[in-house]
Amino acid sequence: MRYHRARIAVRRAGVDYFRGDGSDWIALVGLLLCVPLIGWLTVVAPVWCDPAMLAVPITIGGLVLRPASLLGLYAGSAAALIVESVVLGPYTDGPARVTPGSILVVAGCGFVGLLVAQFRSRVGVPWRRGGTMLFDLRERIRVQSKLPGLPRGWHREMSLRPAGGQFFSGDFVVASRTKKGRVLEVVLTDVSGKGMDAASRALLLSGAFGGLLGSLPPADFLSAANGYLLRQDWDEGFATSIHLVLDLETGEYEVYSAGHPPAVQLHAGTGRWEQMTAEGPLLGVYGGAEFEPAKGCLHPGDILMLFTDGLVETAEREISEGIDRLTGEADRYVPGGFVGASWHLIEAVAKDVNDDRALVLICRDQVGE
């Protein structure tokens, strides 16, 4: 019975530890047992087990132990070095002994491990859960950015490419079908900064904007978003945003913009691209901002594209030139359809740009397709 209780207690402690909720005593005990084992191997076979091998448990301890426990491991390792030095003799008497270089290696690993442990302790995220948390965060962002399904006769897709090949971006999309599914609302936002620098603010804003979308009349959404951003009082707190409100029955739409690049529409009847420019200031600059919509209609065969400036603007290229390049590449997909085109358009137009890039495509199928 006692053995069974002890086994359950150890297993529970291990589960709690790897979940980040329990003590680190199991890891500490395991690493402390490794120290005398390494010391014994160093004495028995000093050629094969160098005294600097103590850097291994110290390095692992820096990743898994709390700072207070780590100091206990350091004390045990220092004691092992002293014992090895006494048993093996002075390093001047021959090879495979405790040398000043070995001590420096172990001490250097210990110093780095302590810095890492203190950083983890300050952040409050155990290393064993940090990667899982970031992965979960990335998946939540990806799921939240998905566009809702559309009725027959409509096609939608979205692609987002963070700067530098990272998984987190300052661009994000929130979308919802409102008015009993008749209206599609899509908000594409570009937070100031790029990549990881803007990702934390983009995450906070995407949650807030997702809550506002559908809870307010479309004409009031950007005003409410602007007020929310102002209340955050960030040093670098502005953002650009474009809000599409599309009636899926009639094809009529409104586009509201907060300092964002214009939407572009392909008119299937003429083959001409038109920029739908709406008036509105950046989000988070001043209160009481007003946003005037641009209105249009998607007829069968028409395409509407929303994008961020990272896709069409660089230091060497103005937005107007970038939009011309984007629409020129998009013309190649008109005969065969735009299924899977968003990713390819980003690759073709801004493959090597070190900035966040996002593109949303809304297509209305030709009659009879």
Disulfide bonds with the S-S distance in Angstrom:
none
